[in-house]
Amino acid sequence: ECDAFAGNSWNGVAAGQHHSLAVDESGKAHAIGRCEYGRLGLGDRAGDAEILEPIPKLQNKTCISIAAGTSNSFA
């Protein structure tokens, strides 16, 4: 069981080497994990995302699928 994903219904989850992505039932993308290289889409920030956070630039979009690789993310 993973508490990070509790409380919502998820249409998709993708795991990278040090990060994960999720799309909720309304099509909103979220990210958690290491923030290096901008792989999470959370902008310039210090520290990693330790809880699932909405990806700001995708909140006006409806995502239908997601994918994650070693150091990249796609929605």
MOFENFEN-V927366 format. One record per helix or strand. SS is the DSSP state (A for helix, B for strand). FROM is the first residue (numbers start at 1). TO is the last residue. If there is no record, write none. Layout:
BEGIN
ss=SS from=FROM to=TO
ss=SS from=FROM to=TO
END
This chain:
BEGIN
ss=A from=3 to=5
ss=B from=10 to=15
ss=B from=19 to=24
ss=B from=29 to=33
ss=A from=36 to=38
ss=B from=49 to=54
ss=A from=56 to=58
ss=B from=67 to=68
ss=B from=73 to=74
END
